[in-house]
Amino acid sequence: MLNIEQNKLQHVKNRRDIYSFFLFYVIILIQTILFTSFGRVFPSAAMMLGKLEMLMILLYVTYSLFIRVTIRKIVYVVVVMTIIVISAHYSGNSSSFIKLLLLTVAVPVTIPSAKKIVTVFGLAMSTTMVLTIILSLIGYLPRSGTATKVLFSNYQETVFFLGFNHPNAFGTFLTTIFMILSFLFYQKHKLKIIISGPVFLIINLLIGADTAAAGIFLLLIIYIVPLKLTKIYKLTYALPTILTCLSLWLAYNNTSNLGMIVNEKISSRPDVWHTYVIQYPINLFNHLPTVNTNGYFSILGNGVLDGSYIYILIYWGIVSWLVYNFIFITIAKFGIDNKNVALYGIALLTMFTAFPESHMIMFYENVFLIFVGFYQYSRDERKICLNR
């Protein structure tokens, strides 16, 4: 029995899969490119890339199903695929939530190393950033300028920024790259990570990506303050539920004193949330809302819904919220169990920045969501995967 277990662990340690590296890299590359202004400028090409990406994800998942079949993997796949099928039936499309679930099946089982997964993702995201900036500077993508008018808050217009649809998008990419560098190098190069953090922070502040900047600031505080991860930190497992309840309360009490304060501080989020929850009831599995942008009862912000907890409930339903809640808790748990301060800090960043923004629930902006797929491994195997 001991020899069988040792063989399993050795298989996890030695696995190398160039096909999976390539598939994962290209999938993230395509999706991050589609997140820039590329889709606005080249809609036909973007449509083709979107279809290619989905085809590659399905190919990747199919390939992964034949890799190392175990009882744990079968149970995980059955549960995830059931949620995917029902969600796809109600939403009517391949949402980022569905793509995330598919990748949690495929990526961890074919690339059994958290650091390799994060490295491949980081390379793809960096490729997109460099390519987007170059294309904007030579004129193929917009460098800056007004895209749409918004009739509320201090943000009076949405502007392009170096090929991205908004400075917030660019800032989120920077924050994700800092998260990636932290995860890969914090344990061995703590001082260098702490020193580099303010550079990312200042850039985000200069371009007006305040939430992205706040996320980096939170990570820096966690890194600077001596932190020994003990059982008491499991209290943070309740954070997603607390922030969801707060979001819903603000949505229904947007004109309260607290609602007015939050409206002023984070660009009228409660007003937008209120408009959505009034028009679109929350169900177990939600149909995607058909946004009306005309008239008195139109959706504010041209249909853009910021705030992950409300976004998840409105767009994908209660079941998807339960899944994301589990994913957020999982990232924190993996950090605590492995005494990984960087991963625990990333979990807190994800939970807190999800309150005002919807970036960190998207798999193409937060690779750490995919880590939930490591539950396809036993505890001993999972520990190896998360530490290599």
C-alpha positions in Angstrom: 0.0 0.0 0.0 2.9 2.3 0.9 4.6 1.6 -2.4 1.4 2.4 -4.4 1.1 5.8 -2.5 4.8 6.6 -3.2 4.3 5.8 -6.9 1.4 8.2 -7.0 3.4 11.0 -5.4 6.4 10.3 -7.7 4.0 10.6 -10.7 2.9 14.0 -9.5 6.5 15.1 -8.9 7.8 14.0 -12.3 5.0 14.9 -14.7 5.8 17.2 -17.6 3.2 17.9 -20.3 4.3 20.3 -23.1 0.9 20.0 -24.8 -0.9 21.3 -21.6 1.5 24.1 -21.3 0.8 25.2 -24.9 -2.9 24.8 -24.6 -3.2 26.7 -21.3 -0.8 29.5 -22.6 -2.8 30.0 -25.8 -6.2 29.9 -24.1 -5.2 32.6 -21.6 -3.4 34.6 -24.4 -6.6 34.7 -26.5 -8.9 35.5 -23.6 -6.7 38.3 -22.3 -6.4 39.8 -25.8 -10.2 39.7 -26.1 -10.3 41.6 -22.8 -8.5 44.6 -24.4 -9.9 47.0 -27.0 -9.1 44.4 -29.7 -12.7 43.2 -29.8 -14.0 46.8 -30.4 -11.5 47.5 -33.2 -11.5 44.1 -34.9 -14.9 42.5 -34.0 -14.9 39.9 -36.7 -11.4 38.7 -35.7 -12.5 38.8 -32.1 -15.5 36.6 -32.8 -13.2 34.0 -34.5 -10.7 34.1 -31.6 -13.6 33.6 -29.2 -14.7 30.4 -31.0 -11.2 29.2 -31.3 -10.6 29.7 -27.5 -13.8 27.7 -26.6 -12.8 24.9 -29.0 -9.3 24.8 -27.4 -10.8 24.7 -23.9 -13.1 21.8 -24.8 -10.2 20.0 -26.5 -8.1 20.6 -23.3 -10.8 19.3 -21.0 -11.3 16.2 -23.2 -7.5 15.5 -23.2 -7.4 15.9 -19.4 -10.1 13.4 -18.8 -7.7 10.6 -19.9 -4.9 11.8 -17.6 -4.6 9.9 -14.3 -8.2 8.7 -13.7 -9.0 8.4 -9.9 -12.1 8.2 -7.8 -11.5 11.7 -6.5 -11.1 13.0 -10.1 -14.3 11.3 -11.2 -16.3 12.7 -8.4 -14.9 16.2 -9.0 -15.6 16.1 -12.7 -19.1 14.8 -12.3 -20.0 17.6 -9.8 -18.4 20.3 -11.9 -19.9 19.1 -15.2 -23.4 18.9 -13.7 -23.1 22.6 -12.6 -21.7 23.5 -16.1 -24.6 21.8 -18.0 -27.3 23.4 -15.9 -25.6 26.8 -15.9 -25.2 26.6 -19.7 -28.8 25.7 -20.1 -30.0 28.7 -18.2 -27.4 31.3 -19.3 -27.5 30.2 -22.9 -23.8 30.8 -23.5 -20.3 29.9 -22.5 -19.8 32.4 -19.7 -16.5 33.1 -18.0 -17.9 31.1 -15.0 -18.4 28.0 -17.2 -14.9 28.5 -18.7 -13.4 28.8 -15.2 -15.0 25.5 -14.1 -13.8 23.7 -17.3 -10.2 24.9 -16.6 -10.3 23.8 -13.0 -10.9 20.3 -14.4 -8.2 20.4 -17.0 -5.3 22.5 -15.7 -4.4 21.1 -12.3 -4.6 17.5 -13.4 -2.3 18.1 -16.5 0.0 20.6 -14.8 0.4 19.3 -11.2 2.4 22.3 -10.1 0.9 25.6 -8.8 4.0 27.5 -9.7 4.1 26.2 -13.2 0.4 27.1 -13.7 1.0 30.6 -12.4 4.2 30.9 -14.5 2.4 29.9 -17.8 -0.5 32.2 -17.0 1.9 35.1 -16.2 3.8 34.6 -19.5 0.5 34.7 -21.4 -0.7 37.8 -19.6 2.6 39.6 -20.0 2.6 38.8 -23.7 -0.9 40.4 -24.0 0.2 43.5 -22.2 3.3 44.0 -24.3 1.5 43.3 -27.5 -1.4 45.5 -26.6 0.8 48.5 -25.7 2.8 48.1 -28.9 -0.3 47.9 -31.1 -1.7 51.0 -29.4 1.6 53.0 -29.8 1.8 52.2 -33.5 -1.9 53.0 -34.0 -3.6 49.7 -34.5 -5.4 49.9 -31.2 -6.6 53.2 -29.5 -4.1 54.8 -27.2 -6.6 57.0 -25.4 -9.9 58.7 -25.8 -13.5 58.7 -24.9 -15.5 55.5 -25.5 -18.9 56.0 -23.8 -20.5 58.5 -21.5 -21.7 57.5 -18.0 -24.4 59.5 -16.3 -23.4 58.9 -12.7 -20.5 59.2 -10.3 -17.2 61.0 -10.7 -16.4 58.8 -13.7 -18.0 60.9 -16.5 -16.5 58.9 -19.3 -14.9 55.6 -20.0 -11.5 56.0 -21.7 -9.1 53.8 -23.6 -5.7 53.4 -22.1 -2.7 52.1 -24.1 -4.9 49.7 -26.0 -7.1 48.7 -23.0 -10.8 49.6 -22.7 -10.1 51.5 -19.4 -7.2 52.3 -17.0 -8.9 49.9 -14.5 -8.3 47.0 -16.9 -4.6 47.9 -17.3 -4.3 48.4 -13.5 -5.8 45.0 -12.8 -3.3 43.4 -15.1 -0.5 45.1 -13.2 -2.0 43.9 -9.9 -2.3 40.4 -11.1 1.3 40.4 -12.3 2.4 41.6 -8.8 0.3 38.8 -7.3 2.0 36.3 -9.6 5.5 37.6 -8.7 4.6 37.4 -5.0 3.4 33.9 -5.2 6.5 32.8 -7.1 9.2 34.6 -5.3 7.9 36.0 -1.9 9.2 33.1 0.2 12.8 33.4 -1.1 12.9 37.0 -2.0 10.6 38.8 0.5 12.5 42.1 0.5 12.6 42.4 -3.3 8.9 41.8 -3.5 8.2 44.4 -0.8 10.4 46.9 -2.6 8.9 46.3 -6.0 5.3 46.6 -4.7 5.3 50.4 -4.4 6.2 50.7 -8.1 3.1 48.8 -9.1 1.1 50.7 -6.5 2.2 54.2 -7.7 1.5 53.3 -11.4 -2.0 52.2 -10.5 -2.6 55.4 -8.6 -1.3 57.6 -11.4 -3.6 56.1 -14.0 -6.6 56.1 -11.6 -6.9 52.4 -11.0 -7.8 52.9 -7.3 -9.2 49.4 -6.6 -6.2 47.7 -8.2 -3.9 50.0 -6.2 -5.8 49.2 -3.0 -5.3 45.5 -3.6 -1.5 45.9 -3.9 -1.5 48.1 -0.7 -3.3 45.3 1.1 -0.7 42.7 0.0 2.1 45.0 1.1 0.6 45.5 4.5 0.3 41.7 4.9 3.9 41.2 3.8 5.3 44.0 6.0 3.4 43.0 9.2 4.8 39.7 10.7 2.2 37.1 10.0 2.2 33.6 11.3 -0.7 31.7 9.8 -2.6 29.8 12.6 -6.2 28.4 12.9 -7.5 31.8 14.0 -7.1 33.0 10.4 -9.8 30.6 9.3 -12.2 33.3 10.5 -11.5 34.9 7.1 -13.5 32.1 5.5 -16.6 34.1 6.5 -15.5 37.2 4.6 -17.1 36.4 1.2 -20.5 35.8 2.9 -20.2 39.0 5.0 -19.3 41.1 2.0 -22.1 39.5 0.0 -24.6 40.4 2.7 -23.2 43.9 2.8 -23.5 44.3 -0.9 -27.1 43.1 -0.9 -28.0 45.3 2.0 -26.5 48.3 0.2 -28.4 47.4 -2.9 -31.7 47.5 -1.1 -30.8 50.4 1.1 -28.8 52.6 -1.4 -30.4 55.8 -0.1 -29.4 55.1 3.6 -26.7 57.1 5.3 -24.2 54.3 4.7 -25.4 53.8 1.2 -24.8 57.4 0.4 -21.3 57.3 1.8 -20.5 54.1 -0.2 -22.0 55.7 -3.3 -19.6 58.7 -2.9 -16.6 56.6 -2.2 -16.9 53.8 -4.9 -18.6 55.5 -7.8 -22.3 54.9 -7.0 -22.0 51.2 -6.8 -25.1 50.8 -4.4 -27.2 52.8 -6.9 -26.2 50.5 -9.7 -26.7 47.4 -7.6 -30.2 48.7 -6.6 -31.2 49.1 -10.2 -30.1 45.6 -11.1 -31.6 43.7 -8.1 -35.0 45.5 -8.6 -35.2 44.5 -12.3 -33.6 41.1 -12.2 -34.6 38.6 -9.4 -31.9 36.3 -8.1 -32.5 32.5 -8.6 -30.5 29.3 -8.2 -29.5 29.6 -11.9 -30.0 32.9 -13.6 -30.8 33.8 -17.2 -28.3 36.5 -18.4 -30.1 39.8 -18.0 -31.2 41.7 -21.2 -29.9 45.1 -20.3 -32.1 48.1 -21.3 -30.0 51.3 -21.5 -32.9 53.6 -22.5 -35.4 55.4 -20.5 -36.0 56.2 -16.8 -35.8 52.5 -15.7 -32.7 51.7 -17.7 -29.6 50.0 -16.2 -27.1 52.6 -15.1 -23.6 52.5 -16.4 -24.5 51.2 -19.8 -25.0 47.7 -18.4 -21.6 47.5 -16.7 -22.2 45.9 -13.3 -19.2 46.3 -10.9 -19.1 44.4 -7.7 -18.5 40.7 -7.9 -20.9 39.5 -5.2 -23.9 41.1 -6.9 -22.6 40.4 -10.4 -22.3 36.7 -9.6 -25.8 36.5 -8.2 -27.5 38.5 -11.0 -25.7 37.0 -13.9 -25.1 33.3 -12.9 -27.3 32.7 -9.8 -27.0 31.4 -6.2 -25.3 28.2 -7.2 -22.5 30.1 -8.9 -22.2 32.3 -5.8 -21.8 29.1 -3.7 -19.1 27.9 -6.1 -17.2 31.2 -5.9 -17.6 31.3 -2.2 -16.0 27.9 -2.0 -13.2 28.9 -4.4 -12.4 32.0 -2.3 -12.3 30.0 0.9 -10.1 27.3 -0.8 -7.4 29.8 -1.8 -7.3 31.1 1.8 -7.3 27.5 3.1 -4.4 26.4 0.9 -2.5 29.5 2.1 -3.1 28.7 5.8 -2.5 24.9 5.5 0.8 25.4 3.6 1.9 28.4 5.7 2.0 30.4 2.5 1.7 34.1 3.4 1.7 35.2 -0.2 -1.2 32.9 -1.2 -3.2 33.8 1.9 -2.7 37.5 1.1 -3.8 36.9 -2.5 -7.0 35.3 -1.1 -7.7 38.4 1.0 -7.0 40.7 -2.0 -9.4 38.6 -4.1 -12.2 38.7 -1.4 -11.9 42.5 -0.7 -11.4 43.8 -4.2 -14.4 41.6 -5.3 -16.6 44.0 -3.3 -16.3 47.1 -5.6 -15.1 45.4 -8.8 -15.8 42.3 -10.9 -12.2 41.8 -12.2 -11.0 39.2 -9.7 -13.7 36.7 -10.4 -12.6 36.3 -14.0 -10.3 33.4 -14.7 -8.3 35.4 -17.2 -7.4 38.0 -14.6 -7.0 35.8 -11.5 -5.2 32.5 -12.1 -5.5 31.5 -8.5 -9.2 30.7 -8.9 -8.1 27.6 -10.9 -6.4 26.2 -7.7 -9.7 24.7 -6.5 -9.1 22.0 -9.1 -6.3 20.6 -6.9 -9.0 18.9 -5.0 -8.7 16.2 -7.6 -5.7 15.1 -5.7 -5.3 13.5 -2.3 -4.1 15.7 0.6 -0.5 14.5 0.3 -0.4 15.0 -3.5 -2.1 18.4 -3.1 0.6 19.6 -0.8 3.2 18.6 -3.3 1.4 20.4 -6.1 0.9 23.6 -4.2 4.6 23.8 -3.1 6.3 23.2 -6.4 
